[in-house]
Amino acid sequence: MDDRYGSDVLAAGWRERGKKPVPDVAAEIDLVVEVASDGYVGAVTRVQAGNVELEDRVGRRRLFPLGGGFLIDGAAVRLTPPAAKLQGAKRTASGSFAVADQRARIALPSRILVEGRHDAELVEKVWGADLRVEGVVVEYLQGVDLLGELLAEEPPSATRRYGVLVDHLVPGSKESRIADAVARGPHGRHVKIVGHPFVDVWQCVTPRALGIRAWPEIPRGTDWKTGVCRAFGWPHETQADTARAWQHILSKVHTYRDLEPALLGRVEELIDFVTAPAG
C-alpha cells in the first residue's frame, strides 16, 4: 500500500510538495506584468531602490516592491532586478550615447542663454552630460528684456555665438518681438533665439510624467504658477511654496521622453548652433 504521507511525516518541505515553483523574472524595461492584488497592468519603466515602476496604457505610473505578487499571462512570477548590462553603449538622459571616461571639455566661448532658473535646471537635468562633453556652458538670463544689454556688453561673433531659449515664443508676443529685433540687428547672424509655445517651462513636462490628464487652464490675470499650485491643491502662498512645487515636477523628469517635443527640438537646435565650426 502506498504511503501518501511519505516515510517521515516530520520531514522538512512537506507543505511545498506538489506546489508549482514560482519562477524569477528579471524586470526588464517594457516587460508587461499584472499586479495580482488589484489587477493593475503595466509595462516596466524603471527599477530603482528595490522597487519597480509600472506604466499602464493611459500613461499612469505606479511603484511596487520587487518580489512576488505579479502575473505574466496569468502565471505567478517573482520580479527581480535586471542583470547589469556589461556591454552596449549607455545613453544619457537626452537619449545620446554616453561617452565613457570622458572628462568635461574646457568651456567654449559660445554660450546657451536660458530665460529662467527653472528652465536652466531642466536643461541641465536632461542635457547636462551632453553639454559638458561638448564644453557648452548654460547661463541663466534673468529676462529676455535684458538680452540686448548683454549683447552690447559682450558682442557675439563667429567664434562666440549665443543660443537663447525663451518661454512663450509665439507670434505677437513680447518675446517674439524681441527675437525679431535681434535677428534684424547687428548681432543677428551670431545669435539664435528659439522657444516653446507654453506659458511656462513647467508645461514642457508631459502630463504623463506627472500622472495627470492635462495641465490645468489658468484664468488670464492669475499668476500662472500660483494658479497651477492652487489647482493641484499644493501650497502656493510664498516663493518657497513655488520652489517646492517645481522641485516636485522636476523630480518626475528622468529622460527626454518626459518632455514635450516642442522643447526637445529647440534645445537640440541651440546645441547644434553653438557647437558648429566657425564659418
C-alpha positions as CSV (number, residue, x, y, z in Angstrom):
1,M,0.0,0.0,0.0
2,D,1.3,3.5,-0.9
3,D,2.2,5.7,2.0
4,R,0.7,9.1,1.0
5,Y,2.4,10.8,3.9
6,G,5.9,9.6,3.0
7,S,8.3,7.8,5.1
8,D,8.8,10.6,7.5
9,V,5.9,12.9,8.5
10,L,8.2,15.3,10.2
11,A,10.5,15.8,7.2
12,A,11.1,19.4,6.1
13,G,9.3,20.7,3.0
14,W,6.2,18.6,3.2
15,R,4.0,21.7,2.7
16,E,5.7,22.6,-0.6
17,R,5.4,19.1,-2.1
18,G,3.3,19.2,-5.2
19,K,3.3,23.1,-5.4
20,K,4.5,24.6,-8.7
21,P,7.6,26.8,-8.1
22,V,7.2,30.5,-8.9
23,P,9.8,31.5,-11.4
24,D,12.0,34.6,-11.1
25,V,11.7,37.0,-14.0
26,A,14.0,40.0,-14.5
27,A,12.1,43.3,-14.5
28,E,13.4,44.5,-17.9
29,I,12.2,47.7,-19.4
30,D,8.9,47.3,-21.3
31,L,8.1,44.0,-19.7
32,V,4.3,43.9,-19.2
33,V,3.0,42.4,-15.9
34,E,-0.1,42.3,-13.9
35,V,-0.3,43.1,-10.2
36,A,-2.1,40.1,-8.6
37,S,-3.7,42.0,-5.8
38,D,-5.6,44.6,-7.8
39,G,-5.4,43.7,-11.5
40,Y,-3.3,46.7,-12.4
41,V,-1.4,46.0,-15.7
42,G,1.6,48.0,-16.8
43,A,4.9,48.0,-18.5
44,V,8.2,48.3,-16.6
45,T,9.6,51.8,-17.0
46,R,12.4,51.7,-14.3
47,V,13.7,49.7,-11.4
48,Q,15.3,51.6,-8.5
49,A,16.0,51.0,-4.8
50,G,14.2,47.7,-4.7
51,N,11.1,49.0,-6.4
52,V,9.7,48.6,-9.9
53,E,7.7,51.4,-11.7
54,L,4.9,50.3,-14.0
55,E,3.1,52.4,-16.6
56,D,-0.4,51.5,-17.8
57,R,-1.9,52.0,-21.2
58,V,-3.1,55.5,-20.4
59,G,0.2,56.7,-19.0
60,R,-0.4,56.4,-15.3
61,R,2.5,55.2,-13.3
62,R,2.7,53.3,-10.0
63,L,5.5,52.0,-7.9
64,F,5.6,48.4,-6.4
65,P,8.2,46.5,-4.4
66,L,10.1,43.8,-6.3
67,G,9.4,40.2,-5.5
68,G,6.2,38.2,-5.6
69,G,2.7,39.2,-6.3
70,F,2.9,39.6,-10.1
71,L,1.5,37.7,-13.0
72,I,2.6,37.2,-16.6
73,D,0.0,35.7,-18.9
74,G,-1.9,34.7,-15.8
75,A,1.0,32.8,-14.2
76,A,2.6,33.9,-11.0
77,V,6.2,35.3,-11.1
78,R,8.7,37.0,-8.9
79,L,10.2,40.1,-10.3
80,T,13.9,40.5,-9.7
81,P,16.3,43.4,-10.6
82,P,17.5,43.1,-14.2
83,A,21.1,42.0,-14.6
84,A,23.6,44.7,-15.1
85,K,24.5,45.2,-18.7
86,L,28.2,44.8,-19.2
87,Q,28.1,45.5,-22.9
88,G,26.4,48.0,-25.1
89,A,26.5,51.8,-25.1
90,K,24.7,53.7,-22.4
91,R,22.6,56.6,-23.1
92,T,22.3,60.0,-21.4
93,A,19.0,61.5,-20.2
94,S,18.8,63.2,-23.6
95,G,19.0,59.9,-25.5
96,S,22.5,60.5,-26.7
97,F,25.1,57.7,-26.4
98,A,27.2,58.3,-23.3
99,V,30.9,58.8,-23.8
100,A,32.8,56.5,-21.4
101,D,35.6,58.0,-19.3
102,Q,35.2,61.4,-21.0
103,R,36.0,64.4,-18.9
104,A,34.2,67.7,-19.4
105,R,35.9,69.9,-22.1
106,I,37.2,73.3,-21.5
107,A,34.2,75.7,-21.9
108,L,33.7,77.0,-25.4
109,P,33.4,80.8,-25.9
110,S,29.8,80.2,-27.2
111,R,27.0,80.0,-24.7
112,I,23.4,78.9,-24.3
113,L,21.4,81.5,-22.5
114,V,18.2,80.3,-20.8
115,E,15.4,82.6,-19.6
116,G,14.5,81.5,-16.1
117,R,16.1,79.4,-13.3
118,H,13.6,76.6,-13.7
119,D,14.4,76.4,-17.5
120,A,18.1,76.2,-16.7
121,E,17.6,73.4,-14.2
122,L,15.5,71.4,-16.6
123,V,18.1,71.8,-19.4
124,E,20.9,70.7,-17.0
125,K,19.0,67.7,-15.8
126,V,18.3,66.3,-19.3
127,W,21.2,67.7,-21.4
128,G,23.9,68.3,-18.8
129,A,26.0,65.3,-19.6
130,D,26.0,66.1,-23.3
131,L,26.8,69.8,-22.7
132,R,29.8,69.0,-20.5
133,V,31.2,66.7,-23.2
134,E,30.8,69.5,-25.8
135,G,32.1,72.2,-23.5
136,V,28.9,74.2,-23.7
137,V,28.0,76.4,-20.7
138,V,24.4,77.2,-19.9
139,E,23.9,80.7,-18.4
140,Y,20.8,82.0,-16.6
141,L,19.2,85.0,-18.4
142,Q,17.0,86.9,-15.9
143,G,14.7,88.0,-18.7
144,V,14.7,88.3,-22.5
145,D,14.3,92.0,-22.0
146,L,18.0,92.1,-20.9
147,L,19.3,90.3,-23.9
148,G,20.1,93.5,-25.9
149,E,22.1,94.8,-23.0
150,L,24.1,91.6,-22.7
151,L,24.8,91.6,-26.4
152,A,26.1,95.1,-26.3
153,E,28.4,94.4,-23.4
154,E,29.7,91.1,-24.7
155,P,29.1,91.1,-28.5
156,P,28.8,87.7,-30.2
157,S,31.0,86.7,-33.1
158,A,31.6,83.7,-35.4
159,T,33.6,82.1,-32.6
160,R,31.4,83.3,-29.8
161,R,27.8,82.5,-30.6
162,Y,24.8,82.8,-28.3
163,G,21.9,80.4,-28.4
164,V,18.9,81.7,-26.5
165,L,15.9,79.7,-25.1
166,V,12.8,81.7,-24.1
167,D,9.3,80.8,-22.9
168,H,6.1,81.6,-24.8
169,L,7.7,82.4,-28.2
170,V,4.5,82.7,-30.2
171,P,3.5,85.3,-32.9
172,G,2.6,88.7,-31.4
173,S,4.2,88.0,-28.0
174,K,6.8,90.3,-26.4
175,E,9.3,87.5,-26.7
176,S,8.8,87.2,-30.5
177,R,9.1,91.0,-31.0
178,I,12.5,91.0,-29.2
179,A,13.6,88.0,-31.1
180,D,12.8,89.7,-34.4
181,A,14.6,92.8,-33.4
182,V,17.7,90.9,-32.5
183,A,17.6,88.9,-35.8
184,R,17.4,92.2,-37.7
185,G,20.2,93.9,-35.7
186,P,23.9,93.9,-36.0
187,H,24.3,90.7,-33.9
188,G,21.6,88.6,-35.6
189,R,24.0,86.4,-37.6
190,H,25.6,85.1,-34.5
191,V,22.6,84.8,-32.2
192,K,19.9,82.1,-32.5
193,I,16.7,82.6,-30.4
194,V,14.2,79.8,-30.1
195,G,11.4,79.0,-27.7
196,H,8.5,76.8,-26.9
197,P,4.8,77.9,-27.1
198,F,4.0,77.3,-23.5
199,V,3.3,80.0,-20.9
200,D,6.0,78.5,-18.6
201,V,8.6,75.8,-18.8
202,W,6.6,73.7,-16.3
203,Q,4.3,72.8,-19.1
204,C,7.2,71.3,-21.1
205,V,7.0,68.4,-18.7
206,T,4.4,66.0,-20.1
207,P,1.2,65.4,-18.2
208,R,2.0,61.6,-18.4
209,A,5.3,62.1,-16.5
210,L,3.3,63.8,-13.7
211,G,0.5,61.3,-13.7
212,I,-2.1,63.9,-14.6
213,R,-4.6,64.1,-17.5
214,A,-3.6,67.6,-18.6
215,W,-2.2,70.8,-17.2
216,P,-4.9,73.0,-15.7
217,E,-6.3,76.0,-17.5
218,I,-5.4,79.1,-15.6
219,P,-7.6,82.3,-16.0
220,R,-6.0,85.3,-17.5
221,G,-4.8,87.8,-14.9
222,T,-3.8,85.0,-12.4
223,D,-0.1,84.2,-11.9
224,W,0.3,81.0,-13.8
225,K,2.5,79.1,-11.3
226,T,0.2,80.2,-8.4
227,G,-2.8,79.0,-10.3
228,V,-1.3,75.7,-11.0
229,C,-0.3,75.1,-7.4
230,R,-3.8,76.1,-6.3
231,A,-5.4,73.7,-8.9
232,F,-3.4,70.8,-7.7
233,G,-4.0,71.6,-4.0
234,W,-0.4,72.5,-3.4
235,P,0.8,75.3,-1.0
236,H,1.1,78.5,-3.0
237,E,1.4,81.4,-0.7
238,T,5.1,82.0,-0.8
239,Q,8.0,81.8,-3.3
240,A,9.3,78.8,-1.3
241,D,6.0,77.1,-2.0
242,T,6.5,77.6,-5.7
243,A,10.1,76.4,-5.5
244,R,9.0,73.2,-3.8
245,A,6.3,72.7,-6.4
246,W,8.9,73.0,-9.1
247,Q,11.3,70.5,-7.4
248,H,8.4,68.0,-7.3
249,I,7.7,68.5,-11.0
250,L,11.5,68.3,-11.9
251,S,11.8,65.0,-9.9
252,K,9.4,63.4,-12.3
253,V,11.7,64.1,-15.3
254,H,14.1,61.2,-15.9
255,T,14.7,61.3,-19.6
256,Y,13.9,63.3,-22.7
257,R,10.7,61.1,-23.0
258,D,9.3,63.1,-20.1
259,L,9.4,66.4,-22.1
260,E,7.3,67.8,-24.8
261,P,8.7,67.6,-28.4
262,A,8.3,71.4,-28.6
263,L,11.1,71.8,-26.2
264,L,13.3,68.9,-27.2
265,G,13.8,70.1,-30.8
266,R,14.5,73.7,-29.7
267,V,17.3,72.7,-27.3
268,E,18.9,70.4,-29.9
269,E,18.8,73.3,-32.3
270,L,20.7,75.5,-29.9
271,I,23.3,72.8,-29.1
272,D,24.0,72.4,-32.9
273,F,24.2,76.1,-33.4
274,V,26.8,76.9,-30.7
275,T,28.9,73.8,-31.4
276,A,29.1,74.2,-35.2
277,P,32.5,75.0,-36.6
278,A,33.1,78.7,-37.1
279,G,32.3,79.8,-40.6
